[in-house]
Amino acid sequence: MKIVILVLLGLIVLSLFSALFTLVKDKGQTNRTVNALTIRVLLSLALVIVLVVSTKMGYLKKNPHPAVVDHISEQIKSKQEQQQQN
């Protein structure tokens, strides 16, 4: 799944530079810049959809909130202290 995300990001950047190139070359006389930017927007939308679906299906994991990490580390420390006392 991560490869799909990287490919989409690469295509978005490529489309953005393509739009820049056509803007400079055509000087706004054709619709190629608009077409390239439209493709970039559609690729960005596809990327967002892939990220949401892959997160919901469990392919990607979200980072835990820092408070949760602190709570878990406190639990681990208390268990270690209990084991040392026994």
N, C-alpha and C positions, 0 to 999 in steps of 0.2 A: 504494500500500500504506500510505503514511503517513496518508492520509485515513481509511482504515479503522481504523487504530489510534487516531486522534484521535476518531473517532465513537464507538468502543467506550469510550474513556476518558470522553467526555462522557456517554454513557449510564450508565456506572458511577456517576459523580458525581450524575447526575439521580436514579438509583434510590436512592442513599444519602440524598439530601435528601427523597425521597418517603417513605422509611421513617421518617425523623425527623419529618416532618410528620404521618404517620398515627399515630406513637407518641404525639405530643403531643395530637393531636385525639381519638383513640379511647381514650386512657388504658389501652391494653393489653386492651381488651375484644374486639377482633376479630383476625383472622389477617392483616390487610393488611400489618402491619409485617413479619411473618415472610415473607410472599410477596414483598415488595419486597426484603428482604435476600437471599432465595433467588435472585431475579433478578440481584441484584448479584454474588453468588458465581458464578453461571453465566456472566455477562458477563465477569467477571475470568478465569475458566477459558478462555473463548473467546479473550480477549486474549492469554493466555499461549500458547495453541496457535497463534494467528496469528503471534505473535512468533517462536516456534520454527520454524514451517514457513517463514516468509518469510526467516529467517536461513539456514536450510538450503538454500533454493532460490536464494539469492543476491540477493533483492530488498532486503534490508537488509545493511549491512556492519558488522562488529564493529570497534571501535577496537583498534588494535594495542597490544600491551604496551609500556610505556615503554622497556624494555630493547631491544626491536626498533627503536623509533624512534631511540634513541641509536646503535645499530649502523649503521642506514641513514645517519644524518647523518654519522657518522665515515667511512663509505665515500664519501659525496659530497665531503667535505672532502679526503680523500686523492686522489680523482680530479681535483679542482680544482688541488691542489698539483702533481700530475704534469703537468697541462696547462700550468701556469705555468712549470714547469721546461723543458718542451719548447719 
